[in-house]
Amino acid sequence: MEAEVISGKDMKTIETSLEALWDKARRVSEVLVQLKESNSVLQKKVEDLEAVEQNLKQELASKDRELERLRQDALRLQSNGSNILTKEEKEALKARIKDLISKINSHL
């Protein structure tokens, strides 16, 4: 086996190349750490938004149920032909239904 002799110039080139490679590897590592941190922040935001969305869906479902109940009540009263509600109560019921519809539409 022959030992290959590396000249001082070649050694310096190798050292420079290794230093450049090490710097690039360090920068890549730093970028990866930053990306992981950003990913964690974004994941937390996604979880928060999903929780808000779930709450809004539940609220909307509740409003839908209330609206349907009010509609059924109104239909039942109309089908009975009774005038149980005064004119003011009818207007209040209409206003409440319109208010619920606008709230539902604002959530859509």
DOSELO-949933 format. One record per residue: x, y, z of N, C-alpha, C, O in turn; residue number from 1. Coordinates in steps of 0.2 Angstrom, whole numbers, plus 5000, padded with zeros to 4 digits. Example, Ala and Ser with C-alpha at 12.3 -4.5 7.8 and 13.67 -1.06 7.14 Angstrom:
<sites>
[[5066; 4972; 5039]; [5062; 4978; 5039]; [5066; 4984; 5039]; [5071; 4983; 5042]; 1]
[[5064; 4989; 5035]; [5068; 4995; 5036]; [5064; 5000; 5039]; [5067; 5006; 5040]; 2]
</sites>
This chain:
<sites>
[[5004; 4994; 5000]; [5000; 5000; 5000]; [5004; 5006; 5000]; [5009; 5007; 5004]; 1]
[[5002; 5010; 4996]; [5006; 5017; 4995]; [5002; 5022; 4999]; [4996; 5023; 4998]; 2]
[[5005; 5026; 5003]; [5002; 5032; 5006]; [5002; 5037; 5001]; [5008; 5039; 4999]; 3]
[[4997; 5040; 5000]; [4996; 5046; 4995]; [4998; 5052; 4999]; [4995; 5054; 5005]; 4]
[[5002; 5056; 4997]; [5004; 5062; 5000]; [5000; 5068; 4997]; [4999; 5069; 4991]; 5]
[[4997; 5072; 5002]; [4993; 5077; 5000]; [4997; 5084; 5001]; [4999; 5085; 5007]; 6]
[[4997; 5088; 4996]; [5001; 5094; 4997]; [4997; 5099; 5001]; [4991; 5098; 5002]; 7]
[[5001; 5104; 5003]; [4998; 5109; 5008]; [4992; 5112; 5004]; [4987; 5114; 5007]; 8]
[[4993; 5114; 4998]; [4988; 5117; 4994]; [4982; 5113; 4993]; [4976; 5115; 4994]; 9]
[[4982; 5106; 4992]; [4977; 5102; 4992]; [4973; 5101; 4999]; [4967; 5101; 4999]; 10]
[[4977; 5101; 5004]; [4975; 5101; 5011]; [4970; 5107; 5012]; [4965; 5107; 5015]; 11]
[[4973; 5113; 5010]; [4969; 5119; 5011]; [4963; 5119; 5008]; [4958; 5122; 5010]; 12]
[[4963; 5117; 5001]; [4957; 5116; 4997]; [4952; 5112; 5001]; [4946; 5113; 5001]; 13]
[[4954; 5106; 5003]; [4949; 5101; 5007]; [4947; 5105; 5013]; [4941; 5104; 5014]; 14]
[[4951; 5108; 5017]; [4949; 5111; 5023]; [4943; 5117; 5021]; [4938; 5117; 5025]; 15]
[[4945; 5121; 5016]; [4940; 5126; 5014]; [4933; 5123; 5012]; [4928; 5125; 5014]; 16]
[[4934; 5117; 5008]; [4928; 5114; 5006]; [4924; 5111; 5012]; [4918; 5112; 5012]; 17]
[[4927; 5108; 5017]; [4924; 5106; 5023]; [4921; 5111; 5027]; [4915; 5110; 5030]; 18]
[[4924; 5117; 5028]; [4921; 5122; 5031]; [4915; 5125; 5028]; [4910; 5126; 5031]; 19]
[[4915; 5125; 5021]; [4909; 5128; 5018]; [4904; 5123; 5018]; [4898; 5125; 5019]; 20]
[[4905; 5116; 5018]; [4900; 5111; 5019]; [4897; 5112; 5026]; [4891; 5111; 5027]; 21]
[[4901; 5112; 5031]; [4899; 5113; 5038]; [4895; 5119; 5039]; [4890; 5119; 5042]; 22]
[[4897; 5125; 5036]; [4892; 5131; 5036]; [4886; 5130; 5033]; [4880; 5132; 5036]; 23]
[[4885; 5126; 5027]; [4879; 5125; 5024]; [4875; 5120; 5028]; [4869; 5121; 5029]; 24]
[[4878; 5115; 5031]; [4874; 5111; 5036]; [4871; 5114; 5042]; [4866; 5113; 5044]; 25]
[[4875; 5119; 5045]; [4873; 5123; 5050]; [4867; 5127; 5049]; [4862; 5128; 5052]; 26]
[[4868; 5130; 5043]; [4862; 5135; 5040]; [4856; 5131; 5039]; [4850; 5133; 5041]; 27]
[[4857; 5125; 5036]; [4851; 5120; 5035]; [4848; 5118; 5041]; [4842; 5118; 5042]; 28]
[[4852; 5117; 5046]; [4849; 5115; 5053]; [4845; 5121; 5056]; [4840; 5120; 5059]; 29]
[[4848; 5127; 5056]; [4845; 5133; 5058]; [4838; 5134; 5055]; [4833; 5135; 5058]; 30]
[[4838; 5133; 5048]; [4832; 5134; 5045]; [4827; 5129; 5047]; [4821; 5130; 5047]; 31]
[[4829; 5123; 5048]; [4824; 5117; 5050]; [4821; 5119; 5057]; [4815; 5118; 5058]; 32]
[[4825; 5121; 5061]; [4823; 5123; 5068]; [4818; 5128; 5067]; [4812; 5128; 5070]; 33]
[[4819; 5134; 5063]; [4814; 5139; 5062]; [4808; 5136; 5059]; [4802; 5138; 5061]; 34]
[[4808; 5132; 5054]; [4802; 5129; 5051]; [4798; 5125; 5056]; [4792; 5125; 5056]; 35]
[[4802; 5121; 5060]; [4798; 5117; 5065]; [4794; 5122; 5070]; [4789; 5120; 5072]; 36]
[[4797; 5127; 5072]; [4794; 5132; 5076]; [4788; 5135; 5073]; [4783; 5136; 5076]; 37]
[[4789; 5137; 5067]; [4783; 5140; 5063]; [4778; 5135; 5062]; [4772; 5137; 5063]; 38]
[[4780; 5129; 5061]; [4775; 5124; 5060]; [4771; 5123; 5066]; [4765; 5122; 5066]; 39]
[[4774; 5123; 5072]; [4771; 5122; 5078]; [4766; 5128; 5080]; [4760; 5127; 5082]; 40]
[[4768; 5134; 5078]; [4763; 5140; 5079]; [4757; 5139; 5074]; [4752; 5141; 5076]; 41]
[[4759; 5137; 5068]; [4753; 5137; 5063]; [4748; 5131; 5065]; [4742; 5132; 5064]; 42]
[[4751; 5126; 5068]; [4747; 5120; 5070]; [4742; 5122; 5076]; [4737; 5120; 5076]; 43]
[[4745; 5126; 5080]; [4741; 5129; 5086]; [4736; 5133; 5083]; [4730; 5133; 5086]; 44]
[[4737; 5138; 5078]; [4732; 5142; 5075]; [4726; 5138; 5072]; [4721; 5139; 5073]; 45]
[[4728; 5133; 5069]; [4724; 5128; 5065]; [4719; 5125; 5071]; [4713; 5125; 5070]; 46]
[[4722; 5123; 5076]; [4718; 5120; 5081]; [4713; 5125; 5084]; [4707; 5123; 5086]; 47]
[[4715; 5131; 5085]; [4711; 5136; 5088]; [4705; 5138; 5083]; [4700; 5138; 5086]; 48]
[[4707; 5138; 5077]; [4702; 5140; 5072]; [4697; 5134; 5071]; [4691; 5135; 5070]; 49]
[[4699; 5128; 5072]; [4695; 5122; 5072]; [4690; 5122; 5078]; [4684; 5120; 5077]; 50]
[[4693; 5124; 5083]; [4688; 5124; 5089]; [4683; 5130; 5089]; [4677; 5129; 5090]; 51]
[[4685; 5136; 5086]; [4680; 5141; 5085]; [4675; 5139; 5080]; [4669; 5140; 5081]; 52]
[[4677; 5135; 5074]; [4673; 5133; 5069]; [4668; 5128; 5073]; [4662; 5128; 5071]; 53]
[[4670; 5124; 5077]; [4665; 5119; 5080]; [4660; 5122; 5084]; [4654; 5121; 5084]; 54]
[[4663; 5127; 5088]; [4658; 5131; 5092]; [4653; 5135; 5088]; [4647; 5135; 5090]; 55]
[[4655; 5138; 5083]; [4650; 5141; 5078]; [4645; 5136; 5075]; [4639; 5138; 5074]; 56]
[[4648; 5130; 5073]; [4643; 5125; 5071]; [4638; 5123; 5076]; [4632; 5123; 5074]; 57]
[[4640; 5123; 5082]; [4635; 5121; 5087]; [4630; 5126; 5088]; [4624; 5125; 5089]; 58]
[[4633; 5133; 5088]; [4628; 5138; 5089]; [4623; 5139; 5084]; [4617; 5140; 5085]; 59]
[[4626; 5138; 5078]; [4621; 5138; 5072]; [4616; 5133; 5072]; [4610; 5134; 5070]; 60]
[[4618; 5127; 5074]; [4613; 5121; 5075]; [4608; 5123; 5080]; [4602; 5121; 5079]; 61]
[[4610; 5126; 5085]; [4605; 5128; 5091]; [4600; 5133; 5088]; [4594; 5133; 5089]; 62]
[[4603; 5138; 5084]; [4599; 5143; 5081]; [4594; 5140; 5076]; [4588; 5142; 5076]; 63]
[[4596; 5135; 5072]; [4592; 5132; 5067]; [4586; 5128; 5071]; [4581; 5128; 5069]; 64]
[[4588; 5125; 5076]; [4583; 5121; 5080]; [4578; 5126; 5083]; [4572; 5125; 5083]; 65]
[[4580; 5132; 5086]; [4576; 5137; 5088]; [4571; 5140; 5083]; [4565; 5141; 5084]; 66]
[[4574; 5141; 5077]; [4570; 5144; 5072]; [4565; 5139; 5069]; [4559; 5141; 5068]; 67]
[[4567; 5132; 5069]; [4562; 5127; 5067]; [4556; 5127; 5072]; [4551; 5126; 5070]; 68]
[[4558; 5127; 5078]; [4553; 5127; 5083]; [4548; 5133; 5083]; [4542; 5132; 5083]; 69]
[[4551; 5138; 5082]; [4547; 5144; 5081]; [4542; 5144; 5075]; [4536; 5146; 5075]; 70]
[[4545; 5141; 5069]; [4541; 5140; 5063]; [4535; 5135; 5064]; [4530; 5136; 5062]; 71]
[[4537; 5130; 5068]; [4532; 5125; 5069]; [4526; 5128; 5074]; [4521; 5126; 5073]; 72]
[[4529; 5132; 5079]; [4524; 5135; 5083]; [4519; 5140; 5079]; [4513; 5140; 5080]; 73]
[[4522; 5143; 5074]; [4518; 5148; 5070]; [4513; 5144; 5066]; [4508; 5146; 5065]; 74]
[[4516; 5139; 5063]; [4512; 5134; 5058]; [4506; 5131; 5062]; [4500; 5131; 5060]; 75]
[[4507; 5129; 5068]; [4502; 5126; 5073]; [4497; 5131; 5074]; [4491; 5130; 5074]; 76]
[[4499; 5137; 5076]; [4494; 5142; 5078]; [4490; 5144; 5072]; [4484; 5145; 5072]; 77]
[[4493; 5144; 5066]; [4490; 5146; 5060]; [4485; 5141; 5058]; [4479; 5142; 5056]; 78]
[[4487; 5134; 5059]; [4482; 5129; 5057]; [4476; 5128; 5062]; [4471; 5126; 5060]; 79]
[[4477; 5130; 5068]; [4472; 5130; 5073]; [4467; 5136; 5071]; [4461; 5136; 5073]; 80]
[[4469; 5141; 5067]; [4465; 5146; 5066]; [4463; 5151; 5072]; [4459; 5155; 5072]; 81]
[[4467; 5150; 5077]; [4466; 5153; 5083]; [4469; 5160; 5083]; [4475; 5161; 5080]; 82]
[[4467; 5164; 5086]; [4470; 5171; 5087]; [4473; 5172; 5094]; [4471; 5176; 5098]; 83]
[[4477; 5167; 5096]; [4480; 5167; 5103]; [4484; 5173; 5104]; [4485; 5176; 5109]; 84]
[[4488; 5174; 5098]; [4493; 5180; 5099]; [4489; 5186; 5097]; [4485; 5187; 5092]; 85]
[[4491; 5191; 5101]; [4489; 5198; 5099]; [4493; 5201; 5093]; [4498; 5198; 5091]; 86]
[[4491; 5206; 5090]; [4494; 5209; 5085]; [4502; 5211; 5087]; [4506; 5209; 5083]; 87]
[[4503; 5213; 5093]; [4509; 5215; 5095]; [4514; 5209; 5096]; [4520; 5209; 5094]; 88]
[[4510; 5203; 5098]; [4514; 5197; 5099]; [4516; 5194; 5093]; [4522; 5191; 5092]; 89]
[[4512; 5194; 5088]; [4513; 5192; 5081]; [4519; 5196; 5078]; [4524; 5193; 5075]; 90]
[[4519; 5202; 5079]; [4524; 5207; 5076]; [4531; 5205; 5080]; [4536; 5205; 5077]; 91]
[[4531; 5204; 5086]; [4537; 5202; 5090]; [4539; 5195; 5088]; [4545; 5194; 5087]; 92]
[[4535; 5190; 5086]; [4537; 5184; 5084]; [4540; 5185; 5077]; [4545; 5181; 5076]; 93]
[[4537; 5189; 5073]; [4540; 5190; 5066]; [4547; 5193; 5067]; [4552; 5191; 5063]; 94]
[[4547; 5198; 5071]; [4554; 5201; 5072]; [4559; 5196; 5075]; [4565; 5196; 5073]; 95]
[[4557; 5192; 5079]; [4562; 5187; 5082]; [4564; 5182; 5077]; [4570; 5180; 5076]; 96]
[[4559; 5180; 5072]; [4561; 5175; 5067]; [4566; 5178; 5062]; [4571; 5175; 5060]; 97]
[[4564; 5185; 5060]; [4569; 5188; 5056]; [4576; 5189; 5059]; [4581; 5189; 5056]; 98]
[[4576; 5191; 5065]; [4582; 5191; 5069]; [4586; 5185; 5069]; [4592; 5185; 5067]; 99]
[[4583; 5179; 5070]; [4586; 5173; 5070]; [4589; 5171; 5063]; [4594; 5168; 5062]; 100]
[[4585; 5173; 5058]; [4587; 5171; 5051]; [4593; 5175; 5049]; [4598; 5173; 5046]; 101]
[[4593; 5182; 5051]; [4599; 5186; 5050]; [4605; 5184; 5054]; [4611; 5184; 5051]; 102]
[[4604; 5181; 5060]; [4610; 5178; 5064]; [4613; 5172; 5060]; [4619; 5171; 5060]; 103]
[[4608; 5168; 5058]; [4610; 5162; 5054]; [4614; 5164; 5048]; [4619; 5161; 5046]; 104]
[[4611; 5168; 5044]; [4614; 5170; 5038]; [4621; 5174; 5039]; [4626; 5173; 5035]; 105]
[[4622; 5177; 5045]; [4628; 5180; 5046]; [4634; 5175; 5048]; [4640; 5176; 5047]; 106]
[[4632; 5169; 5050]; [4636; 5164; 5052]; [4638; 5160; 5046]; [4643; 5156; 5046]; 107]
[[4634; 5160; 5041]; [4636; 5156; 5035]; [4641; 5159; 5030]; [4643; 5156; 5025]; 108]
</sites>
